[in-house]
Amino acid sequence: MDSMIFPRLLCVAERAWHKAEWEAESDADRQQEGQDLDWARFAHILGSKELARLDSMGVAYHLPPLGARYL
């Protein structure tokens, strides 16, 4: 069950508790820029801190392998 929930649960928690400045932005380009910056920040924190924390807690999470998908 852990592998189905984590790290998705961390993503849901981030969206639920983080009110981003770009959410109130009316300019679509500036909003997209804010989303991109927030995603980069979140991905960095997830990879550098949170996954290590899940490892130390013994959580058996699953990350899909990196790569491209050709359709």
mmCIF file as Biopython writes it, N, C-alpha, C and O atoms, coordinates in Angstrom:
data_model
#
loop_
_atom_site.group_PDB
_atom_site.id
_atom_site.type_symbol
_atom_site.label_atom_id
_atom_site.label_alt_id
_atom_site.label_comp_id
_atom_site.label_asym_id
_atom_site.label_entity_id
_atom_site.label_seq_id
_atom_site.pdbx_PDB_ins_code
_atom_site.Cartn_x
_atom_site.Cartn_y
_atom_site.Cartn_z
_atom_site.occupancy
_atom_site.B_iso_or_equiv
_atom_site.auth_seq_id
_atom_site.auth_asym_id
_atom_site.pdbx_PDB_model_num
ATOM 1   N N  . MET A ? 1  ? 0.817  -1.189 0.000   1.0 0.0 1  A 1 
ATOM 2   C CA . MET A ? 1  ? 0.000  0.000  0.000   1.0 0.0 1  A 1 
ATOM 3   C C  . MET A ? 1  ? 0.865  1.260  0.000   1.0 0.0 1  A 1 
ATOM 4   O O  . MET A ? 1  ? 0.516  2.252  -0.641  1.0 0.0 1  A 1 
ATOM 5   N N  . ASP A ? 2  ? 2.000  1.227  0.719   1.0 0.0 2  A 1 
ATOM 6   C CA . ASP A ? 2  ? 2.894  2.383  0.741   1.0 0.0 2  A 1 
ATOM 7   C C  . ASP A ? 2  ? 3.309  2.787  -0.660  1.0 0.0 2  A 1 
ATOM 8   O O  . ASP A ? 2  ? 3.373  3.975  -0.979  1.0 0.0 2  A 1 
ATOM 9   N N  . SER A ? 3  ? 3.591  1.793  -1.502  1.0 0.0 3  A 1 
ATOM 10  C CA . SER A ? 3  ? 4.089  2.106  -2.838  1.0 0.0 3  A 1 
ATOM 11  C C  . SER A ? 3  ? 3.021  2.801  -3.682  1.0 0.0 3  A 1 
ATOM 12  O O  . SER A ? 3  ? 3.364  3.478  -4.651  1.0 0.0 3  A 1 
ATOM 13  N N  . MET A ? 4  ? 1.762  2.658  -3.353  1.0 0.0 4  A 1 
ATOM 14  C CA . MET A ? 4  ? 0.694  3.318  -4.094  1.0 0.0 4  A 1 
ATOM 15  C C  . MET A ? 4  ? 0.411  4.718  -3.543  1.0 0.0 4  A 1 
ATOM 16  O O  . MET A ? 4  ? -0.091 5.576  -4.270  1.0 0.0 4  A 1 
ATOM 17  N N  . ILE A ? 5  ? 0.722  4.953  -2.290  1.0 0.0 5  A 1 
ATOM 18  C CA . ILE A ? 5  ? 0.390  6.223  -1.647  1.0 0.0 5  A 1 
ATOM 19  C C  . ILE A ? 5  ? 1.541  7.229  -1.710  1.0 0.0 5  A 1 
ATOM 20  O O  . ILE A ? 5  ? 1.330  8.408  -1.994  1.0 0.0 5  A 1 
ATOM 21  N N  . PHE A ? 6  ? 2.751  6.754  -1.444  1.0 0.0 6  A 1 
ATOM 22  C CA . PHE A ? 6  ? 3.898  7.663  -1.392  1.0 0.0 6  A 1 
ATOM 23  C C  . PHE A ? 6  ? 4.634  7.642  -2.712  1.0 0.0 6  A 1 
ATOM 24  O O  . PHE A ? 6  ? 4.685  6.573  -3.319  1.0 0.0 6  A 1 
ATOM 25  N N  . PRO A ? 7  ? 5.196  8.696  -3.205  1.0 0.0 7  A 1 
ATOM 26  C CA . PRO A ? 7  ? 5.217  10.056 -2.657  1.0 0.0 7  A 1 
ATOM 27  C C  . PRO A ? 7  ? 4.042  10.918 -3.076  1.0 0.0 7  A 1 
ATOM 28  O O  . PRO A ? 7  ? 4.078  12.131 -2.864  1.0 0.0 7  A 1 
ATOM 29  N N  . ARG A ? 8  ? 3.002  10.343 -3.662  1.0 0.0 8  A 1 
ATOM 30  C CA . ARG A ? 8  ? 1.828  11.133 -4.066  1.0 0.0 8  A 1 
ATOM 31  C C  . ARG A ? 8  ? 1.217  11.906 -2.902  1.0 0.0 8  A 1 
ATOM 32  O O  . ARG A ? 8  ? 0.776  13.043 -3.068  1.0 0.0 8  A 1 
ATOM 33  N N  . LEU A ? 9  ? 1.193  11.290 -1.732  1.0 0.0 9  A 1 
ATOM 34  C CA . LEU A ? 9  ? 0.617  11.949 -0.565  1.0 0.0 9  A 1 
ATOM 35  C C  . LEU A ? 9  ? 1.369  13.229 -0.231  1.0 0.0 9  A 1 
ATOM 36  O O  . LEU A ? 9  ? 0.764  14.207 0.208   1.0 0.0 9  A 1 
ATOM 37  N N  . LEU A ? 10 ? 2.671  13.234 -0.433  1.0 0.0 10 A 1 
ATOM 38  C CA . LEU A ? 10 ? 3.463  14.437 -0.189  1.0 0.0 10 A 1 
ATOM 39  C C  . LEU A ? 10 ? 3.061  15.542 -1.168  1.0 0.0 10 A 1 
ATOM 40  O O  . LEU A ? 10 ? 3.025  16.714 -0.796  1.0 0.0 10 A 1 
ATOM 41  N N  . CYS A ? 11 ? 2.763  15.181 -2.395  1.0 0.0 11 A 1 
ATOM 42  C CA . CYS A ? 11 ? 2.322  16.160 -3.393  1.0 0.0 11 A 1 
ATOM 43  C C  . CYS A ? 11 ? 0.971  16.753 -3.011  1.0 0.0 11 A 1 
ATOM 44  O O  . CYS A ? 11 ? 0.769  17.963 -3.113  1.0 0.0 11 A 1 
ATOM 45  N N  . VAL A ? 12 ? 0.061  15.914 -2.580  1.0 0.0 12 A 1 
ATOM 46  C CA . VAL A ? 12 ? -1.263 16.385 -2.167  1.0 0.0 12 A 1 
ATOM 47  C C  . VAL A ? 12 ? -1.135 17.329 -0.972  1.0 0.0 12 A 1 
ATOM 48  O O  . VAL A ? 12 ? -1.791 18.370 -0.930  1.0 0.0 12 A 1 
ATOM 49  N N  . ALA A ? 13 ? -0.312 16.978 -0.025  1.0 0.0 13 A 1 
ATOM 50  C CA . ALA A ? 13 ? -0.115 17.828 1.156   1.0 0.0 13 A 1 
ATOM 51  C C  . ALA A ? 13 ? 0.485  19.169 0.764   1.0 0.0 13 A 1 
ATOM 52  O O  . ALA A ? 13 ? 0.088  20.202 1.303   1.0 0.0 13 A 1 
ATOM 53  N N  . GLU A ? 14 ? 1.416  19.171 -0.148  1.0 0.0 14 A 1 
ATOM 54  C CA . GLU A ? 14 ? 2.041  20.422 -0.599  1.0 0.0 14 A 1 
ATOM 55  C C  . GLU A ? 14 ? 0.994  21.348 -1.211  1.0 0.0 14 A 1 
ATOM 56  O O  . GLU A ? 14 ? 0.977  22.543 -0.914  1.0 0.0 14 A 1 
ATOM 57  N N  . ARG A ? 15 ? 0.134  20.816 -2.050  1.0 0.0 15 A 1 
ATOM 58  C CA . ARG A ? 15 ? -0.902 21.642 -2.690  1.0 0.0 15 A 1 
ATOM 59  C C  . ARG A ? 15 ? -1.954 22.096 -1.681  1.0 0.0 15 A 1 
ATOM 60  O O  . ARG A ? 15 ? -2.498 23.193 -1.808  1.0 0.0 15 A 1 
ATOM 61  N N  . ALA A ? 16 ? -2.239 21.280 -0.698  1.0 0.0 16 A 1 
ATOM 62  C CA . ALA A ? 16 ? -3.272 21.635 0.273   1.0 0.0 16 A 1 
ATOM 63  C C  . ALA A ? 16 ? -2.826 22.746 1.215   1.0 0.0 16 A 1 
ATOM 64  O O  . ALA A ? 16 ? -3.635 23.594 1.592   1.0 0.0 16 A 1 
ATOM 65  N N  . TRP A ? 17 ? -1.557 22.756 1.600   1.0 0.0 17 A 1 
ATOM 66  C CA . TRP A ? 17 ? -1.101 23.702 2.619   1.0 0.0 17 A 1 
ATOM 67  C C  . TRP A ? 17 ? -0.261 24.850 2.093   1.0 0.0 17 A 1 
ATOM 68  O O  . TRP A ? 17 ? 0.047  25.771 2.850   1.0 0.0 17 A 1 
ATOM 69  N N  . HIS A ? 18 ? 0.115  24.828 0.839   1.0 0.0 18 A 1 
ATOM 70  C CA . HIS A ? 18 ? 0.978  25.887 0.306   1.0 0.0 18 A 1 
ATOM 71  C C  . HIS A ? 18 ? 0.156  26.802 -0.593  1.0 0.0 18 A 1 
ATOM 72  O O  . HIS A ? 18 ? -0.335 26.371 -1.636  1.0 0.0 18 A 1 
ATOM 73  N N  . LYS A ? 19 ? 0.005  28.052 -0.196  1.0 0.0 19 A 1 
ATOM 74  C CA . LYS A ? 19 ? -0.679 29.052 -1.016  1.0 0.0 19 A 1 
ATOM 75  C C  . LYS A ? 19 ? 0.402  29.810 -1.783  1.0 0.0 19 A 1 
ATOM 76  O O  . LYS A ? 19 ? 1.137  30.617 -1.214  1.0 0.0 19 A 1 
ATOM 77  N N  . ALA A ? 20 ? 0.482  29.539 -3.069  1.0 0.0 20 A 1 
ATOM 78  C CA . ALA A ? 20 ? 1.535  30.136 -3.896  1.0 0.0 20 A 1 
ATOM 79  C C  . ALA A ? 20 ? 1.125  31.522 -4.387  1.0 0.0 20 A 1 
ATOM 80  O O  . ALA A ? 20 ? -0.058 31.792 -4.598  1.0 0.0 20 A 1 
ATOM 81  N N  . GLU A ? 21 ? 2.111  32.392 -4.565  1.0 0.0 21 A 1 
ATOM 82  C CA . GLU A ? 21 ? 1.863  33.742 -5.058  1.0 0.0 21 A 1 
ATOM 83  C C  . GLU A ? 21 ? 1.303  33.722 -6.479  1.0 0.0 21 A 1 
ATOM 84  O O  . GLU A ? 21 ? 0.489  34.571 -6.841  1.0 0.0 21 A 1 
ATOM 85  N N  . TRP A ? 22 ? 1.737  32.756 -7.277  1.0 0.0 22 A 1 
ATOM 86  C CA . TRP A ? 22 ? 1.319  32.721 -8.676  1.0 0.0 22 A 1 
ATOM 87  C C  . TRP A ? 22 ? -0.166 32.369 -8.835  1.0 0.0 22 A 1 
ATOM 88  O O  . TRP A ? 22 ? -0.734 32.576 -9.907  1.0 0.0 22 A 1 
ATOM 89  N N  . GLU A ? 23 ? -0.793 31.846 -7.791  1.0 0.0 23 A 1 
ATOM 90  C CA . GLU A ? 23 ? -2.210 31.491 -7.891  1.0 0.0 23 A 1 
ATOM 91  C C  . GLU A ? 23 ? -3.098 32.717 -8.077  1.0 0.0 23 A 1 
ATOM 92  O O  . GLU A ? 23 ? -4.170 32.616 -8.673  1.0 0.0 23 A 1 
ATOM 93  N N  . ALA A ? 24 ? -2.668 33.868 -7.576  1.0 0.0 24 A 1 
ATOM 94  C CA . ALA A ? 24 ? -3.443 35.106 -7.701  1.0 0.0 24 A 1 
ATOM 95  C C  . ALA A ? 24 ? -3.037 35.899 -8.945  1.0 0.0 24 A 1 
ATOM 96  O O  . ALA A ? 24 ? -3.615 36.951 -9.218  1.0 0.0 24 A 1 
ATOM 97  N N  . GLU A ? 25 ? -2.070 35.419 -9.685  1.0 0.0 25 A 1 
ATOM 98  C CA . GLU A ? 25 ? -1.558 36.112 -10.870 1.0 0.0 25 A 1 
ATOM 99  C C  . GLU A ? 25 ? -2.570 36.013 -12.014 1.0 0.0 25 A 1 
ATOM 100 O O  . GLU A ? 25 ? -3.065 34.927 -12.316 1.0 0.0 25 A 1 
ATOM 101 N N  . SER A ? 26 ? -2.870 37.136 -12.640 1.0 0.0 26 A 1 
ATOM 102 C CA . SER A ? 26 ? -3.827 37.132 -13.750 1.0 0.0 26 A 1 
ATOM 103 C C  . SER A ? 26 ? -3.153 36.917 -15.104 1.0 0.0 26 A 1 
ATOM 104 O O  . SER A ? 26 ? -3.798 36.457 -16.046 1.0 0.0 26 A 1 
ATOM 105 N N  . ASP A ? 27 ? -1.874 37.240 -15.211 1.0 0.0 27 A 1 
ATOM 106 C CA . ASP A ? 27 ? -1.129 37.040 -16.460 1.0 0.0 27 A 1 
ATOM 107 C C  . ASP A ? 27 ? -0.736 35.567 -16.582 1.0 0.0 27 A 1 
ATOM 108 O O  . ASP A ? 27 ? -0.031 35.038 -15.723 1.0 0.0 27 A 1 
ATOM 109 N N  . ALA A ? 28 ? -1.189 34.909 -17.645 1.0 0.0 28 A 1 
ATOM 110 C CA . ALA A ? 28 ? -0.963 33.468 -17.814 1.0 0.0 28 A 1 
ATOM 111 C C  . ALA A ? 28 ? 0.520  33.120 -17.909 1.0 0.0 28 A 1 
ATOM 112 O O  . ALA A ? 28 ? 0.948  32.092 -17.384 1.0 0.0 28 A 1 
ATOM 113 N N  . ASP A ? 29 ? 1.304  33.959 -18.571 1.0 0.0 29 A 1 
ATOM 114 C CA . ASP A ? 29 ? 2.739  33.680 -18.692 1.0 0.0 29 A 1 
ATOM 115 C C  . ASP A ? 29 ? 3.440  33.761 -17.343 1.0 0.0 29 A 1 
ATOM 116 O O  . ASP A ? 29 ? 4.278  32.918 -17.025 1.0 0.0 29 A 1 
ATOM 117 N N  . ARG A ? 30 ? 3.103  34.764 -16.558 1.0 0.0 30 A 1 
ATOM 118 C CA . ARG A ? 30 ? 3.712  34.896 -15.227 1.0 0.0 30 A 1 
ATOM 119 C C  . ARG A ? 30 ? 3.236  33.785 -14.305 1.0 0.0 30 A 1 
ATOM 120 O O  . ARG A ? 30 ? 3.993  33.303 -13.462 1.0 0.0 30 A 1 
ATOM 121 N N  . GLN A ? 31 ? 1.974  33.376 -14.466 1.0 0.0 31 A 1 
ATOM 122 C CA . GLN A ? 31 ? 1.452  32.264 -13.669 1.0 0.0 31 A 1 
ATOM 123 C C  . GLN A ? 31 ? 2.209  30.982 -13.998 1.0 0.0 31 A 1 
ATOM 124 O O  . GLN A ? 31 ? 2.589  30.239 -13.094 1.0 0.0 31 A 1 
ATOM 125 N N  . GLN A ? 32 ? 2.431  30.718 -15.287 1.0 0.0 32 A 1 
ATOM 126 C CA . GLN A ? 32 ? 3.169  29.520 -15.693 1.0 0.0 32 A 1 
ATOM 127 C C  . GLN A ? 32 ? 4.607  29.561 -15.179 1.0 0.0 32 A 1 
ATOM 128 O O  . GLN A ? 32 ? 5.146  28.543 -14.746 1.0 0.0 32 A 1 
ATOM 129 N N  . GLU A ? 33 ? 5.220  30.737 -15.228 1.0 0.0 33 A 1 
ATOM 130 C CA . GLU A ? 33 ? 6.587  30.887 -14.710 1.0 0.0 33 A 1 
ATOM 131 C C  . GLU A ? 33 ? 6.629  30.571 -13.213 1.0 0.0 33 A 1 
ATOM 132 O O  . GLU A ? 33 ? 7.544  29.896 -12.742 1.0 0.0 33 A 1 
ATOM 133 N N  . GLY A ? 34 ? 5.636  31.063 -12.471 1.0 0.0 34 A 1 
ATOM 134 C CA . GLY A ? 34 ? 5.557  30.766 -11.036 1.0 0.0 34 A 1 
ATOM 135 C C  . GLY A ? 34 ? 5.347  29.288 -10.772 1.0 0.0 34 A 1 
ATOM 136 O O  . GLY A ? 34 ? 5.943  28.731 -9.851  1.0 0.0 34 A 1 
ATOM 137 N N  . GLN A ? 35 ? 4.504  28.647 -11.572 1.0 0.0 35 A 1 
ATOM 138 C CA . GLN A ? 35 ? 4.271  27.211 -11.420 1.0 0.0 35 A 1 
ATOM 139 C C  . GLN A ? 35 ? 5.555  26.431 -11.683 1.0 0.0 35 A 1 
ATOM 140 O O  . GLN A ? 35 ? 5.881  25.492 -10.956 1.0 0.0 35 A 1 
ATOM 141 N N  . ASP A ? 36 ? 6.272  26.823 -12.717 1.0 0.0 36 A 1 
ATOM 142 C CA . ASP A ? 36 ? 7.522  26.135 -13.046 1.0 0.0 36 A 1 
ATOM 143 C C  . ASP A ? 36 ? 8.547  26.274 -11.921 1.0 0.0 36 A 1 
ATOM 144 O O  . ASP A ? 36 ? 9.227  25.309 -11.575 1.0 0.0 36 A 1 
ATOM 145 N N  . LEU A ? 37 ? 8.655  27.469 -11.354 1.0 0.0 37 A 1 
ATOM 146 C CA . LEU A ? 37 ? 9.588  27.686 -10.242 1.0 0.0 37 A 1 
ATOM 147 C C  . LEU A ? 37 ? 9.175  26.883 -9.012  1.0 0.0 37 A 1 
ATOM 148 O O  . LEU A ? 37 ? 10.017 26.280 -8.347  1.0 0.0 37 A 1 
ATOM 149 N N  . ASP A ? 38 ? 7.879  26.878 -8.713  1.0 0.0 38 A 1 
ATOM 150 C CA . ASP A ? 38 ? 7.395  26.100 -7.560  1.0 0.0 38 A 1 
ATOM 151 C C  . ASP A ? 38 ? 7.624  24.605 -7.761  1.0 0.0 38 A 1 
ATOM 152 O O  . ASP A ? 38 ? 7.995  23.903 -6.821  1.0 0.0 38 A 1 
ATOM 153 N N  . TRP A ? 39 ? 7.406  24.113 -8.983  1.0 0.0 39 A 1 
ATOM 154 C CA . TRP A ? 39 ? 7.626  22.699 -9.262  1.0 0.0 39 A 1 
ATOM 155 C C  . TRP A ? 39 ? 9.099  22.337 -9.074  1.0 0.0 39 A 1 
ATOM 156 O O  . TRP A ? 39 ? 9.419  21.302 -8.490  1.0 0.0 39 A 1 
ATOM 157 N N  . ALA A ? 40 ? 9.986  23.187 -9.568  1.0 0.0 40 A 1 
ATOM 158 C CA . ALA A ? 40 ? 11.420 22.932 -9.416  1.0 0.0 40 A 1 
ATOM 159 C C  . ALA A ? 40 ? 11.800 22.905 -7.935  1.0 0.0 40 A 1 
ATOM 160 O O  . ALA A ? 40 ? 12.579 22.054 -7.507  1.0 0.0 40 A 1 
ATOM 161 N N  . ARG A ? 41 ? 11.248 23.838 -7.155  1.0 0.0 41 A 1 
ATOM 162 C CA . ARG A ? 41 ? 11.533 23.875 -5.712  1.0 0.0 41 A 1 
ATOM 163 C C  . ARG A ? 41 ? 11.003 22.615 -5.035  1.0 0.0 41 A 1 
ATOM 164 O O  . ARG A ? 41 ? 11.703 21.995 -4.234  1.0 0.0 41 A 1 
ATOM 165 N N  . PHE A ? 42 ? 9.775  22.241 -5.354  1.0 0.0 42 A 1 
ATOM 166 C CA . PHE A ? 42 ? 9.174  21.053 -4.749  1.0 0.0 42 A 1 
ATOM 167 C C  . PHE A ? 42 ? 9.939  19.788 -5.133  1.0 0.0 42 A 1 
ATOM 168 O O  . PHE A ? 42 ? 10.209 18.948 -4.274  1.0 0.0 42 A 1 
ATOM 169 N N  . ALA A ? 43 ? 10.292 19.640 -6.409  1.0 0.0 43 A 1 
ATOM 170 C CA . ALA A ? 43 ? 11.018 18.457 -6.861  1.0 0.0 43 A 1 
ATOM 171 C C  . ALA A ? 43 ? 12.373 18.361 -6.173  1.0 0.0 43 A 1 
ATOM 172 O O  . ALA A ? 43 ? 12.817 17.267 -5.825  1.0 0.0 43 A 1 
ATOM 173 N N  . HIS A ? 44 ? 13.034 19.500 -5.975  1.0 0.0 44 A 1 
ATOM 174 C CA . HIS A ? 44 ? 14.331 19.497 -5.282  1.0 0.0 44 A 1 
ATOM 175 C C  . HIS A ? 44 ? 14.175 19.054 -3.830  1.0 0.0 44 A 1 
ATOM 176 O O  . HIS A ? 44 ? 14.943 18.225 -3.343  1.0 0.0 44 A 1 
ATOM 177 N N  . ILE A ? 45 ? 13.186 19.604 -3.149  1.0 0.0 45 A 1 
ATOM 178 C CA . ILE A ? 45 ? 12.960 19.230 -1.745  1.0 0.0 45 A 1 
ATOM 179 C C  . ILE A ? 45 ? 12.576 17.759 -1.632  1.0 0.0 45 A 1 
ATOM 180 O O  . ILE A ? 45 ? 13.055 17.058 -0.740  1.0 0.0 45 A 1 
ATOM 181 N N  . LEU A ? 46 ? 11.720 17.291 -2.527  1.0 0.0 46 A 1 
ATOM 182 C CA . LEU A ? 46 ? 11.315 15.885 -2.509  1.0 0.0 46 A 1 
ATOM 183 C C  . LEU A ? 46 ? 12.532 14.972 -2.683  1.0 0.0 46 A 1 
ATOM 184 O O  . LEU A ? 46 ? 12.713 14.013 -1.934  1.0 0.0 46 A 1 
ATOM 185 N N  . GLY A ? 47 ? 13.358 15.283 -3.678  1.0 0.0 47 A 1 
ATOM 186 C CA . GLY A ? 47 ? 14.509 14.434 -3.960  1.0 0.0 47 A 1 
ATOM 187 C C  . GLY A ? 47 ? 15.626 14.523 -2.939  1.0 0.0 47 A 1 
ATOM 188 O O  . GLY A ? 47 ? 16.303 13.531 -2.668  1.0 0.0 47 A 1 
ATOM 189 N N  . SER A ? 48 ? 15.826 15.713 -2.368  1.0 0.0 48 A 1 
ATOM 190 C CA . SER A ? 48 ? 16.965 15.881 -1.466  1.0 0.0 48 A 1 
ATOM 191 C C  . SER A ? 48 ? 16.647 15.647 0.001   1.0 0.0 48 A 1 
ATOM 192 O O  . SER A ? 48 ? 17.556 15.377 0.785   1.0 0.0 48 A 1 
ATOM 193 N N  . LYS A ? 49 ? 15.381 15.743 0.394   1.0 0.0 49 A 1 
ATOM 194 C CA . LYS A ? 49 ? 15.037 15.602 1.816   1.0 0.0 49 A 1 
ATOM 195 C C  . LYS A ? 49 ? 13.981 14.533 2.080   1.0 0.0 49 A 1 
ATOM 196 O O  . LYS A ? 49 ? 14.194 13.613 2.869   1.0 0.0 49 A 1 
ATOM 197 N N  . GLU A ? 50 ? 12.846 14.669 1.414   1.0 0.0 50 A 1 
ATOM 198 C CA . GLU A ? 50 ? 11.686 13.857 1.783   1.0 0.0 50 A 1 
ATOM 199 C C  . GLU A ? 50 ? 11.841 12.381 1.446   1.0 0.0 50 A 1 
ATOM 200 O O  . GLU A ? 50 ? 11.421 11.529 2.229   1.0 0.0 50 A 1 
ATOM 201 N N  . LEU A ? 51 ? 12.432 12.060 0.305   1.0 0.0 51 A 1 
ATOM 202 C CA . LEU A ? 51 ? 12.613 10.640 -0.015  1.0 0.0 51 A 1 
ATOM 203 C C  . LEU A ? 51 ? 13.595 9.975  0.956   1.0 0.0 51 A 1 
ATOM 204 O O  . LEU A ? 51 ? 13.427 8.807  1.306   1.0 0.0 51 A 1 
ATOM 205 N N  . ALA A ? 52 ? 14.607 10.711 1.386   1.0 0.0 52 A 1 
ATOM 206 C CA . ALA A ? 52 ? 15.529 10.182 2.401   1.0 0.0 52 A 1 
ATOM 207 C C  . ALA A ? 52 ? 14.792 9.944  3.715   1.0 0.0 52 A 1 
ATOM 208 O O  . ALA A ? 52 ? 15.060 8.968  4.417   1.0 0.0 52 A 1 
ATOM 209 N N  . ARG A ? 53 ? 13.865 10.837 4.042   1.0 0.0 53 A 1 
ATOM 210 C CA . ARG A ? 53 ? 13.076 10.672 5.265   1.0 0.0 53 A 1 
ATOM 211 C C  . ARG A ? 53 ? 12.190 9.432  5.165   1.0 0.0 53 A 1 
ATOM 212 O O  . ARG A ? 53 ? 12.069 8.674  6.127   1.0 0.0 53 A 1 
ATOM 213 N N  . LEU A ? 54 ? 11.568 9.225  3.993   1.0 0.0 54 A 1 
ATOM 214 C CA . LEU A ? 54 ? 10.750 8.026  3.805   1.0 0.0 54 A 1 
ATOM 215 C C  . LEU A ? 54 ? 11.610 6.767  3.902   1.0 0.0 54 A 1 
ATOM 216 O O  . LEU A ? 54 ? 11.187 5.767  4.482   1.0 0.0 54 A 1 
ATOM 217 N N  . ASP A ? 55 ? 12.818 6.814  3.334   1.0 0.0 55 A 1 
ATOM 218 C CA . ASP A ? 55 ? 13.746 5.677  3.454   1.0 0.0 55 A 1 
ATOM 219 C C  . ASP A ? 55 ? 14.042 5.363  4.912   1.0 0.0 55 A 1 
ATOM 220 O O  . ASP A ? 55 ? 14.002 4.204  5.324   1.0 0.0 55 A 1 
ATOM 221 N N  . SER A ? 56 ? 14.339 6.399  5.691   1.0 0.0 56 A 1 
ATOM 222 C CA . SER A ? 56 ? 14.690 6.175  7.101   1.0 0.0 56 A 1 
ATOM 223 C C  . SER A ? 56 ? 13.506 5.646  7.912   1.0 0.0 56 A 1 
ATOM 224 O O  . SER A ? 56 ? 13.693 4.995  8.940   1.0 0.0 56 A 1 
ATOM 225 N N  . MET A ? 57 ? 12.291 5.927  7.447   1.0 0.0 57 A 1 
ATOM 226 C CA . MET A ? 57 ? 11.092 5.439  8.132   1.0 0.0 57 A 1 
ATOM 227 C C  . MET A ? 57 ? 10.683 4.048  7.648   1.0 0.0 57 A 1 
ATOM 228 O O  . MET A ? 57 ? 9.751  3.449  8.185   1.0 0.0 57 A 1 
ATOM 229 N N  . GLY A ? 58 ? 11.380 3.540  6.637   1.0 0.0 58 A 1 
ATOM 230 C CA . GLY A ? 58 ? 11.067 2.214  6.125   1.0 0.0 58 A 1 
ATOM 231 C C  . GLY A ? 58 ? 9.854  2.176  5.207   1.0 0.0 58 A 1 
ATOM 232 O O  . GLY A ? 58 ? 9.246  1.120  5.031   1.0 0.0 58 A 1 
ATOM 233 N N  . VAL A ? 59 ? 9.497  3.304  4.627   1.0 0.0 59 A 1 
ATOM 234 C CA . VAL A ? 59 ? 8.351  3.367  3.716   1.0 0.0 59 A 1 
ATOM 235 C C  . VAL A ? 59 ? 8.768  2.809  2.360   1.0 0.0 59 A 1 
ATOM 236 O O  . VAL A ? 59 ? 9.779  3.233  1.799   1.0 0.0 59 A 1 
ATOM 237 N N  . ALA A ? 60 ? 8.014  1.883  1.841   1.0 0.0 60 A 1 
ATOM 238 C CA . ALA A ? 60 ? 8.335  1.222  0.570   1.0 0.0 60 A 1 
ATOM 239 C C  . ALA A ? 60 ? 7.638  1.956  -0.575  1.0 0.0 60 A 1 
ATOM 240 O O  . ALA A ? 60 ? 6.699  1.430  -1.173  1.0 0.0 60 A 1 
ATOM 241 N N  . TYR A ? 61 ? 8.099  3.172  -0.880  1.0 0.0 61 A 1 
ATOM 242 C CA . TYR A ? 61 ? 7.482  3.967  -1.939  1.0 0.0 61 A 1 
ATOM 243 C C  . TYR A ? 61 ? 7.978  3.508  -3.311  1.0 0.0 61 A 1 
ATOM 244 O O  . TYR A ? 61 ? 8.950  2.759  -3.420  1.0 0.0 61 A 1 
ATOM 245 N N  . HIS A ? 62 ? 7.294  3.970  -4.347  1.0 0.0 62 A 1 
ATOM 246 C CA . HIS A ? 62 ? 7.660  3.605  -5.715  1.0 0.0 62 A 1 
ATOM 247 C C  . HIS A ? 62 ? 7.784  4.863  -6.563  1.0 0.0 62 A 1 
ATOM 248 O O  . HIS A ? 62 ? 6.900  5.719  -6.550  1.0 0.0 62 A 1 
ATOM 249 N N  . LEU A ? 63 ? 8.878  4.970  -7.296  1.0 0.0 63 A 1 
ATOM 250 C CA . LEU A ? 63 ? 9.051  6.027  -8.282  1.0 0.0 63 A 1 
ATOM 251 C C  . LEU A ? 63 ? 9.185  5.368  -9.647  1.0 0.0 63 A 1 
ATOM 252 O O  . LEU A ? 63 ? 9.954  4.418  -9.796  1.0 0.0 63 A 1 
ATOM 253 N N  . PRO A ? 64 ? 8.453  5.852  -10.646 1.0 0.0 64 A 1 
ATOM 254 C CA . PRO A ? 64 ? 8.600  5.264  -11.987 1.0 0.0 64 A 1 
ATOM 255 C C  . PRO A ? 64 ? 9.986  5.558  -12.536 1.0 0.0 64 A 1 
ATOM 256 O O  . PRO A ? 64 ? 10.570 6.592  -12.212 1.0 0.0 64 A 1 
ATOM 257 N N  . PRO A ? 65 ? 10.522 4.670  -13.360 1.0 0.0 65 A 1 
ATOM 258 C CA . PRO A ? 65 ? 11.853 4.910  -13.918 1.0 0.0 65 A 1 
ATOM 259 C C  . PRO A ? 65 ? 11.838 6.111  -14.846 1.0 0.0 65 A 1 
ATOM 260 O O  . PRO A ? 65 ? 10.838 6.400  -15.502 1.0 0.0 65 A 1 
ATOM 261 N N  . LEU A ? 66 ? 12.967 6.801  -14.888 1.0 0.0 66 A 1 
ATOM 262 C CA . LEU A ? 66 ? 13.103 7.946  -15.782 1.0 0.0 66 A 1 
ATOM 263 C C  . LEU A ? 66 ? 13.238 7.479  -17.212 1.0 0.0 66 A 1 
ATOM 264 O O  . LEU A ? 66 ? 13.755 6.391  -17.470 1.0 0.0 66 A 1 
ATOM 265 N N  . GLY A ? 67 ? 12.780 8.289  -18.138 1.0 0.0 67 A 1 
ATOM 266 C CA . GLY A ? 67 ? 12.940 7.957  -19.538 1.0 0.0 67 A 1 
ATOM 267 C C  . GLY A ? 67 ? 11.848 8.576  -20.366 1.0 0.0 67 A 1 
ATOM 268 O O  . GLY A ? 67 ? 10.927 9.208  -19.849 1.0 0.0 67 A 1 
ATOM 269 N N  . ALA A ? 68 ? 11.962 8.386  -21.635 1.0 0.0 68 A 1 
ATOM 270 C CA . ALA A ? 68 ? 10.978 8.936  -22.571 1.0 0.0 68 A 1 
ATOM 271 C C  . ALA A ? 68 ? 9.999  7.840  -22.988 1.0 0.0 68 A 1 
ATOM 272 O O  . ALA A ? 68 ? 10.317 6.651  -22.988 1.0 0.0 68 A 1 
ATOM 273 N N  . ARG A ? 69 ? 8.832  8.277  -23.332 1.0 0.0 69 A 1 
ATOM 274 C CA . ARG A ? 69 ? 7.806  7.353  -23.798 1.0 0.0 69 A 1 
ATOM 275 C C  . ARG A ? 69 ? 7.442  7.745  -25.233 1.0 0.0 69 A 1 
ATOM 276 O O  . ARG A ? 69 ? 7.026  8.874  -25.492 1.0 0.0 69 A 1 
ATOM 277 N N  . TYR A ? 70 ? 7.602  6.817  -26.137 1.0 0.0 70 A 1 
ATOM 278 C CA . TYR A ? 70 ? 7.248  7.067  -27.532 1.0 0.0 70 A 1 
ATOM 279 C C  . TYR A ? 70 ? 5.878  6.503  -27.787 1.0 0.0 70 A 1 
ATOM 280 O O  . TYR A ? 70 ? 5.596  5.353  -27.450 1.0 0.0 70 A 1 
ATOM 281 N N  . LEU A ? 71 ? 5.025  7.307  -28.379 1.0 0.0 71 A 1 
ATOM 282 C CA . LEU A ? 71 ? 3.663  6.852  -28.669 1.0 0.0 71 A 1 
ATOM 283 C C  . LEU A ? 71 ? 3.497  6.553  -30.128 1.0 0.0 71 A 1 
ATOM 284 O O  . LEU A ? 71 ? 2.413  6.157  -30.557 1.0 0.0 71 A 1 
#
